[in-house]
Amino acid sequence: MASKKYTLLIGLVCLISTAFGQVGSGGYNWKDSSLIPTKRMPQHQEFLNNNYSFPAKPRNQWEIGISVGAVTVSSDVSAVFPTLGAGLSVRKGLGYVFSLRGEYFYGTAKGQNWVASYNYGYNPAWNKKYNAPVQVYGAPGNPTGVVSLAGSVTNEPMNGPGQGIFYNYRTTINEAALEGVFTLNNIRFHKNKTGLVIYGLAGIVGMTFDTKVDALDGNGNPYDYSSILGNANIYKKRKEVRKALKKLQDGKYETRAESEGNRRPKLFGNTFKPGATVGAGIAYKISKRVNIGLESKFTAVKTDLLDGQQWQESPLGAPAQTRDYDSYHYTTVRFNYNLGAKSVEPLWWVNPLDYAYNELNRPQHILFPKPVLPDADGDGVTDQFDNEPNTPQGCPVDSHGVSLDTDGDGVPDCKDKEKVTPTYCQPVDADGVGKCPCPDSSCFAGVATPDKSCHLGYVPPVVFKKGADKLTDDAKSILTSLGGMLKASENCKVKIVGHPLADKRSQKRNQARIDAVVKYLVETQGITADRVEAVYDGGAGDENTVDIISETIGGGN
C-alpha cells in the first residue's frame, strides 16, 4: 500500500512539472491568419498591408471549469462551517479585460444557534410541537378586546415565555448565474506575460432553495432541551451548548421550514428568487491550457427565509420580522481548462501590449518612410555632415562638403584660373593666379650669384580616362599652369613619363598620350621642344597616368 502511495505521489509531481514547463510567453503570432475569425479577416488584411494601425482581435479559447468549496448563509441563525458546494462554469473572453461566465452550482448550507429562542409562535416549523406564547384577543376569562398570551400548542393562557428551542436549518441551493468578469492585472507594462491574474466579477442569478429544520427526534417527538437551556445565552458556554445539541439532535432535518409558500414563484417545487452576485478571485496559470484559482462570491436575494427563520424575540407573543434579508457566500477552489483549436489563450491571459512592445523592440511590421536628407547647397553631401553648407553651385567638393582646392591657395578649384600655383608664387589674387618673384636673373644682379637650378617642385600627373588618349579639361588646366611655370623658370625642363603594359595596344595608346602632352606644351604653351623630353616606358606605374618630372637644364632635379 505504501509503495502505491509513493508511486502516485511521484506521478503527480511529474505531471505538475510537465504542466509548469509548458507555461508560455502569453503572446501569439500576429501574422497567423488562422487565428483570425472570418468576420475580422478584412481588418487583418488591412493591417498586414499597413493600411490600418490596429491588428484584428484573434479568436480565443473557451474556459470550462469546476469549483468545489464552502457555502455559507449569512442570516439570523449562526452558520455551520464548512458545508460543501460544487459547480460548473463556462467562460469566454470578449476583450482583454472583460469576459462573460455562465455558472451553475449546487450547495448545502447549515446553521445552528447556541442561543435559545422563545418567541417562535409565528414560525410553523416549531409552533406545532413546541409551546410558544402567542397574543390573542378575547381569550377565555378575558374581556373581549383584551390582549393576552396563549400557548401555540395548548392554547391555554400563559404568563411568560414557553419552551425554549435552538433554531437550526439545512438549506439546499441551486443557482444559475451570468457574470461579467473584469481582469485587473493582465495589462503589463514591465513584463511580457501574466502568470497570476486578479479579477472581480458581478452578475445576476436565478436560484431556488429548499430549507428544512431538525425539530423532532426519530420518533417524531420534540427534543427535550431543558438540560441545555441552563447554559444557553452564555458566550463562554457556547461550545458546550453546541456539543450537547449535536449529541441530542439526530441531524435528519425532517421538518419543512417556514417558506414563502405560494406567494412567490416556484421552480422544480422550490422557491425561486432572482438575485445579484459580486465577487473576486485569483487564478494561477499552470500551462497554456490549465489554471487553478481561489474565488469568493457574495449573493444577495430578497428573502429572509434562507434559514427558515424571520422572527425577532420581541414583542413577546407577537414577534416582528427581523430587519435584514439573508444572503450567502460561495468560497471555492477552481480547476479550469481551456478548449479550442486555432485559437489563442483566453484573452485575460494575454498582455495586449505584447505586440506593441515587441514591434518597438524588433520591428517586423512598421512601414518606415524613405529618409529625407536635406542638402541645401546641392553638393551631394547632406547638411548634417556638410562642413560648408553654402558651397557655390557646380563646385566639386570633398567628402565633408568642402570645395576642392588642389594647390591650397584659398581659391576653390571651380574659381581658380591657375589650379596649381607653386607655394613660392603665393599669395594669389582673387582668380587664384600667383605672382612669382624674380622671374629672371636680373633680380640678382649685383646682389648674389644667380641660382640656376630648377625649383618647380611637385607637378601633378596628367590622368587619362580609361582607354582614351585625349586630354581632359583638368589635364589641360594642369599643363597650362606648367607652361607658365616653365616660362618663368628658364633653367627647367620636364620629362613626360608613361607606364604602358606589355601588350602592343597599351604601348601604342601610351605613346599617343605622351605625344598629346608634349604637343600641348610645345604647340599650345610655346615651350621649346628641347625642354620637353618624352619617356615612353617609365617602368611600373598606373597605365592611365602620365607623370611629369622637372629637371634642371644641363643637370639633375
C-alpha positions in Angstrom: 0.0 0.0 0.0 2.8 2.4 0.9 4.6 1.7 -2.4 1.4 2.6 -4.3 1.1 5.9 -2.5 4.7 6.8 -3.3 4.2 5.9 -7.0 1.1 8.0 -7.1 2.9 10.9 -5.5 5.9 10.7 -7.9 3.4 10.6 -10.9 1.6 13.7 -9.6 4.9 15.6 -9.2 5.9 14.6 -12.8 2.5 15.8 -14.1 2.8 19.2 -12.3 6.4 19.6 -13.5 5.3 18.9 -17.1 2.5 21.4 -16.8 4.8 24.1 -15.4 7.2 23.5 -18.2 4.5 24.4 -20.7 3.9 27.9 -19.5 4.4 30.2 -22.5 5.0 33.9 -23.0 1.4 34.8 -23.2 1.7 36.3 -26.7 0.8 35.0 -30.1 1.9 35.1 -33.7 0.1 38.2 -35.1 0.9 37.1 -38.7 -1.0 33.8 -38.4 -4.3 34.4 -40.2 -5.7 31.0 -39.0 -6.2 32.7 -35.6 -8.4 35.4 -37.0 -12.2 34.8 -37.4 -13.7 35.3 -40.9 -15.6 38.4 -39.9 -12.4 40.1 -38.8 -10.3 39.0 -41.8 -10.8 42.3 -43.7 -9.3 44.2 -40.8 -6.4 41.7 -40.6 -5.6 42.2 -44.3 -5.7 45.9 -44.0 -3.4 45.7 -41.0 -0.9 43.4 -42.9 -0.9 45.9 -45.8 -0.1 48.8 -43.4 -3.4 50.4 -44.3 -4.8 50.1 -40.7 -2.9 50.6 -37.5 -4.6 48.0 -35.2 -4.3 44.3 -35.5 -7.5 42.2 -35.6 -8.6 40.6 -32.4 -7.7 36.9 -32.5 -10.0 34.0 -31.8 -9.6 32.9 -28.2 -10.3 29.7 -26.3 -13.2 28.9 -24.1 -12.6 28.1 -20.5 -14.5 25.3 -18.7 -14.2 24.9 -15.0 -15.3 23.0 -12.0 -15.4 24.5 -8.5 -15.6 23.0 -5.0 -15.9 25.0 -1.9 -17.9 26.1 1.1 -21.4 27.5 1.1 -22.3 29.8 4.0 -25.6 31.6 4.6 -25.5 34.9 6.4 -28.7 35.1 8.4 -30.4 35.1 11.8 -29.1 31.6 12.6 -25.3 31.0 13.2 -23.8 29.2 10.2 -22.1 25.9 10.5 -18.7 25.8 8.7 -17.8 24.1 6.4 -20.7 23.0 4.3 -19.9 22.0 0.7 -21.0 23.1 -2.7 -19.8 22.3 -6.2 -20.3 24.0 -9.6 -19.6 24.0 -13.3 -18.7 27.1 -15.4 -18.1 28.2 -19.0 -16.2 31.4 -19.7 -15.4 33.4 -22.8 -13.2 36.4 -23.2 -14.9 39.3 -25.1 -11.8 41.5 -24.7 -8.5 41.6 -22.8 -10.2 42.9 -19.6 -13.9 41.8 -19.8 -15.2 38.3 -20.2 -18.6 36.6 -19.6 -19.1 33.5 -17.5 -22.1 31.2 -17.1 -22.1 29.1 -14.0 -24.3 26.6 -12.2 -23.6 25.4 -8.6 -25.3 23.2 -6.1 -24.7 23.5 -2.4 -26.0 22.7 1.0 -25.7 25.2 3.9 -26.4 24.5 7.5 -26.9 26.6 10.6 -27.2 26.0 14.4 -27.9 28.6 17.1 -26.4 28.2 20.5 -28.6 31.0 21.8 -32.1 29.8 22.9 -35.2 31.3 21.3 -38.7 31.6 22.9 -40.7 33.9 20.6 -41.4 31.4 17.7 -45.2 31.4 18.0 -45.5 32.5 14.3 -43.0 30.0 13.0 -44.9 27.0 11.7 -41.9 24.7 11.7 -41.7 25.0 15.5 -45.0 26.2 16.9 -46.8 22.9 16.3 -44.7 20.8 18.6 -43.2 23.3 21.0 -45.4 25.6 23.1 -44.7 29.2 22.4 -46.7 32.3 23.6 -49.0 33.9 21.1 -51.0 37.1 21.6 -54.8 36.5 21.4 -57.8 38.7 21.8 -60.8 37.7 24.0 -59.2 34.6 25.4 -61.3 32.6 28.0 -61.6 34.5 31.2 -60.6 37.8 29.5 -63.0 40.6 28.3 -63.4 41.0 24.6 -60.7 43.1 23.1 -58.2 42.5 25.8 -54.9 41.0 24.6 -53.5 38.0 26.4 -51.0 35.2 25.8 -51.9 31.7 24.9 -49.8 28.6 24.2 -49.3 27.8 20.5 -49.8 24.1 21.2 -52.1 24.0 24.3 -54.0 27.2 23.5 -54.0 27.8 27.3 -53.3 31.1 28.9 -49.6 31.9 29.5 -48.0 34.5 31.7 -44.5 34.3 30.2 -42.1 32.5 27.8 -42.9 28.9 26.9 -40.4 26.2 25.9 -37.0 27.3 24.7 -35.7 26.0 21.4 -32.5 26.3 19.3 -33.0 27.3 15.7 -31.3 25.2 13.1 -31.6 24.6 9.4 -30.3 22.9 6.3 -30.8 24.8 3.1 -30.2 23.2 -0.4 -29.4 25.8 -3.0 -29.4 25.5 -6.8 -28.1 28.6 -8.6 -27.5 29.6 -12.3 -25.6 32.8 -12.8 -24.4 35.0 -15.7 -21.4 37.0 -14.6 -19.2 39.7 -16.1 -15.6 39.2 -15.1 -13.1 42.0 -15.1 -9.4 41.1 -15.1 -7.4 43.7 -13.2 -3.7 42.9 -14.0 -3.1 41.3 -17.4 -2.1 44.7 -19.0 1.6 44.6 -18.0 4.0 47.5 -18.8 7.1 45.8 -17.5 6.6 42.1 -18.1 5.6 40.2 -21.2 3.4 37.6 -19.6 0.8 37.2 -16.9 1.1 34.1 -14.7 -1.3 35.2 -12.0 -4.5 37.1 -12.7 -6.6 39.0 -10.2 -10.2 39.6 -11.2 -13.5 40.9 -9.9 -17.0 39.9 -11.0 -20.6 41.0 -10.9 -23.7 39.4 -12.3 -27.3 38.3 -12.0 -28.5 34.9 -10.6 -31.6 32.8 -10.6 -31.7 30.5 -7.6 -34.0 28.0 -5.8 -33.8 26.9 -2.3 -35.4 24.3 0.0 -34.9 24.7 3.7 -35.7 22.2 6.5 -35.1 22.1 10.2 -34.2 19.4 12.7 -37.1 19.9 15.2 -38.1 16.3 16.0 -36.3 13.1 17.1 -36.6 9.8 15.2 -39.9 9.1 16.8 -41.4 12.4 15.7 -41.3 13.9 19.2 -39.9 17.3 20.1 -36.5 17.4 21.7 -36.2 18.0 25.4 -33.8 21.0 25.6 -34.3 21.5 29.3 -30.9 20.2 30.2 -29.2 22.6 27.8 -31.1 25.7 28.4 -29.2 26.4 31.6 -26.0 27.2 29.7 -27.7 28.9 26.7 -27.1 32.5 26.1 -23.7 32.4 27.8 -20.9 33.1 25.4 -18.3 31.2 27.3 -20.6 28.1 27.3 -21.3 28.2 23.6 -19.0 25.2 22.8 -20.6 23.1 25.5 -24.1 24.0 24.1 -23.1 23.1 20.6 -21.7 19.7 21.7 -24.9 19.0 23.7 -27.1 19.9 20.8 -25.1 17.7 18.4 -25.5 14.8 20.8 -29.2 15.4 21.3 -30.3 16.1 17.8 -30.3 13.3 15.1 -29.4 15.6 12.2 -32.3 14.3 10.0 -33.8 17.7 9.2 -37.2 16.2 8.8 -39.4 19.3 9.2 -40.0 21.7 6.3 -39.0 25.2 7.4 -41.2 28.3 7.1 -41.3 29.4 3.5 -43.0 32.0 1.3 -45.4 29.3 0.1 -47.4 30.2 -2.9 -46.7 33.9 -2.6 -43.6 33.5 -4.7 -42.9 31.6 -7.9 -41.5 28.1 -7.7 -39.2 26.1 -9.9 -39.0 22.3 -9.6 -41.2 22.6 -6.5 -38.8 25.0 -4.7 -39.0 28.7 -4.1 -37.4 30.7 -7.0 -35.7 34.0 -6.3 -33.6 36.3 -8.6 -30.6 38.0 -7.1 -27.3 39.7 -7.7 -23.8 38.5 -7.1 -20.4 40.1 -6.7 -17.0 38.5 -6.1 -13.3 38.4 -6.6 -10.7 35.8 -7.2 -7.2 35.0 -8.3 -6.1 32.4 -10.9 -2.6 30.9 -11.4 -1.6 29.5 -14.8 0.0 26.1 -14.7 0.1 25.7 -18.5 -1.4 27.3 -21.6 -4.5 25.1 -21.0 -4.7 24.6 -17.3 -5.1 27.0 -14.4 -6.2 26.8 -10.8 -7.8 29.5 -8.7 -9.4 30.7 -5.5 -12.6 32.7 -5.6 -15.3 34.1 -3.2 -18.8 35.2 -4.2 -21.4 37.1 -2.3 -25.0 36.6 -3.5 -28.0 38.7 -2.3 -31.5 37.6 -2.7 -34.6 39.4 -1.4 -35.7 36.8 1.1 -35.3 36.4 4.9 -36.1 32.7 4.8 -32.9 31.0 3.6 -32.5 29.9 7.2 -36.2 29.3 7.7 -36.4 31.9 10.4 -37.6 35.6 10.1 -38.9 36.5 13.6 -37.4 38.6 16.3 -37.6 37.9 20.1 -39.9 40.8 20.8 -42.6 41.7 21.4 -43.4 38.5 23.2 -46.3 36.6 21.6 -46.4 38.9 18.5 -42.8 38.9 17.1 -41.8 41.4 14.5 -39.9 40.3 11.4 -36.1 40.7 11.5 -34.6 43.7 9.9 -32.2 42.2 7.2 -32.6 39.9 4.3 -30.5 36.7 4.1 -27.5 36.3 1.7 -25.0 33.6 1.1 -21.3 33.2 0.2 -19.6 30.6 -2.0 -15.9 30.4 -1.5 -14.2 27.9 -3.8 -11.1 26.3 -5.3 -11.5 26.3 -9.1 -9.9 24.0 -11.7 -10.1 25.4 -15.2 -9.2 24.0 -18.7 -9.1 25.9 -22.0 -10.7 24.4 -25.1 -10.3 25.4 -28.7 -8.1 24.8 -31.7 -6.7 27.6 -33.9 -7.2 30.0 -31.0 -5.0 31.9 -28.7 -5.3 31.5 -24.9 -8.3 33.2 -23.3 -7.6 36.9 -23.7 -7.4 37.6 -19.9 -4.1 35.6 -20.0 -2.8 37.7 -23.0 -1.0 41.0 -22.5 -2.4 43.3 -25.2 0.8 45.3 -25.1 2.8 42.3 -26.2 2.6 43.1 -29.9 3.3 46.8 -29.5 6.4 46.3 -27.3 7.9 43.6 -29.5 7.3 45.7 -32.6 9.1 48.6 -30.9 12.0 46.4 -29.8 12.4 44.4 -33.1 10.3 46.0 -35.8 8.8 43.5 -38.3 5.8 45.3 -39.5 6.5 49.1 -39.2 6.5 50.8 -42.6 9.4 53.1 -42.3 9.3 56.2 -44.7 12.2 56.8 -47.0 14.7 59.0 -45.3 14.7 62.7 -46.4 18.3 64.1 -46.0 18.3 67.9 -46.7 21.1 69.2 -48.9 20.6 73.0 -49.1 23.6 73.7 -51.4 23.1 70.7 -53.7 26.7 69.5 -53.4 25.7 65.9 -52.7 26.7 66.0 -49.0 23.7 66.1 -46.6 23.5 69.2 -44.4 24.1 67.1 -41.3 27.6 66.2 -42.4 28.3 69.3 -44.6 31.2 71.5 -43.2 30.5 74.1 -45.9 26.7 74.4 -46.1 26.7 77.1 -48.8 29.1 75.8 -51.5 28.7 77.7 -54.8 26.7 75.8 -57.4 28.8 73.5 -59.6 31.9 73.4 -57.4 33.3 69.9 -56.8 33.6 69.1 -53.1 35.3 66.5 -50.9 33.6 64.0 -48.6 32.9 66.7 -46.0 31.2 69.1 -48.5 34.1 71.5 -48.7 35.1 72.9 -52.1 38.2 71.3 -53.6 41.4 73.5 -53.6 44.1 71.5 -55.3 47.0 73.9 -54.7 45.8 75.1 -51.3 45.9 78.8 -52.3 42.5 79.6 -50.7 40.7 79.8 -54.1 38.4 76.8 -54.8 39.2 74.9 -58.0 35.9 76.0 -59.6 37.1 79.6 -59.5 40.8 79.1 -59.7 42.3 80.1 -63.1 45.7 78.6 -62.0 44.8 75.4 -60.3 48.4 74.5 -59.5 50.1 77.6 -58.1 53.6 76.9 -56.6 53.8 77.9 -52.9 56.5 80.4 -53.6 54.2 82.2 -56.0 51.5 82.6 -53.3 49.6 84.5 -52.1 47.4 84.7 -55.1 44.8 87.1 -56.5 41.0 86.6 -56.5 41.3 84.4 -59.6 43.8 82.1 -57.9 46.8 83.4 -60.0 50.1 83.8 -58.1 52.8 86.3 -58.6 56.1 84.5 -58.8 59.2 86.6 -57.6 62.3 87.2 -59.6 61.3 85.7 -63.0 64.8 86.2 -64.4 68.5 86.7 -63.4 68.2 90.4 -63.4 66.7 90.1 -59.9 70.1 89.0 -58.6 72.3 91.5 -60.5 74.9 93.0 -58.2 73.4 91.2 -55.2 74.3 87.5 -55.4 75.2 84.8 -57.8 72.0 83.6 -59.5 70.7 80.1 -58.7 70.5 78.3 -62.0 68.9 75.2 -60.5 65.2 74.2 -61.2 62.7 74.8 -58.4 59.4 73.8 -60.0 58.8 71.3 -57.2 56.0 68.7 -57.5 53.9 68.8 -60.6 50.6 66.8 -60.6 50.4 63.9 -63.1 48.1 64.0 -66.1 45.3 61.5 -65.7 43.6 60.0 -68.8 40.3 58.3 -68.9 40.5 54.5 -69.3 41.1 53.6 -73.0 41.3 57.3 -74.1 44.3 59.4 -75.3 42.7 62.8 -75.4 43.5 65.5 -72.8 40.7 66.3 -70.3 39.9 69.8 -69.2 41.6 69.1 -65.9 44.7 67.8 -67.7 44.8 71.0 -69.9 44.5 73.1 -66.8 47.5 71.4 -65.2 49.6 71.7 -68.4 48.6 75.4 -68.8 49.9 76.0 -65.3 53.0 74.0 -66.0 53.6 76.1 -69.2 53.5 79.3 -67.2 56.0 77.9 -64.6 58.4 76.7 -67.4 58.3 80.2 -69.0 59.1 81.7 -65.6 61.9 79.2 -64.9 64.2 79.1 -67.9 66.6 76.7 -66.2 63.9 74.0 -66.0 62.9 71.2 -68.4 60.5 68.3 -67.9 60.2 64.6 -68.6 56.9 63.2 -69.8 56.9 59.6 -68.4 54.4 56.9 -69.3 53.8 53.4 -67.8 52.5 51.1 -70.5 51.6 47.5 -70.1 53.4 44.7 -72.0 50.9 44.4 -74.8 51.2 46.4 -78.0 47.8 48.1 -77.7 48.8 49.6 -74.3 52.1 50.7 -75.6 50.6 52.3 -78.7 48.0 54.1 -76.5 50.7 55.2 -74.1 52.8 56.7 -76.9 49.7 58.6 -78.2 49.1 60.0 -74.7 52.7 61.2 -74.2 52.7 62.8 -77.7 49.5 64.6 -76.8 51.1 66.1 -73.6 54.2 67.1 -75.5 52.3 68.6 -78.3 50.1 70.7 -75.9 53.2 72.1 -74.1 55.1 72.8 -77.3 52.4 74.0 -79.7 49.9 75.5 -77.3 52.1 76.8 -74.5 55.1 77.7 -76.6 57.7 75.7 -74.7 60.7 74.7 -76.9 60.9 71.1 -77.8 64.4 70.7 -76.2 62.8 71.4 -72.8 60.2 68.6 -73.1 61.5 65.0 -73.1 59.3 62.1 -73.9 59.9 58.9 -71.9 57.6 56.2 -73.3 58.4 53.5 -70.9 59.0 54.7 -67.3 58.6 51.3 -65.7 55.9 50.3 -63.3 53.1 52.7 -62.6 49.5 53.5 -63.3 48.7 52.8 -67.0 46.3 55.7 -67.2 48.7 58.2 -65.6 51.4 60.3 -67.3 53.9 61.6 -64.7 55.7 64.9 -65.1 59.2 65.2 -63.7 61.1 68.5 -63.6 64.9 68.8 -64.1 67.5 71.5 -64.3 68.7 72.0 -67.8 72.2 70.5 -68.0 71.8 68.9 -64.6 69.6 66.8 -62.2 66.4 67.6 -60.4 
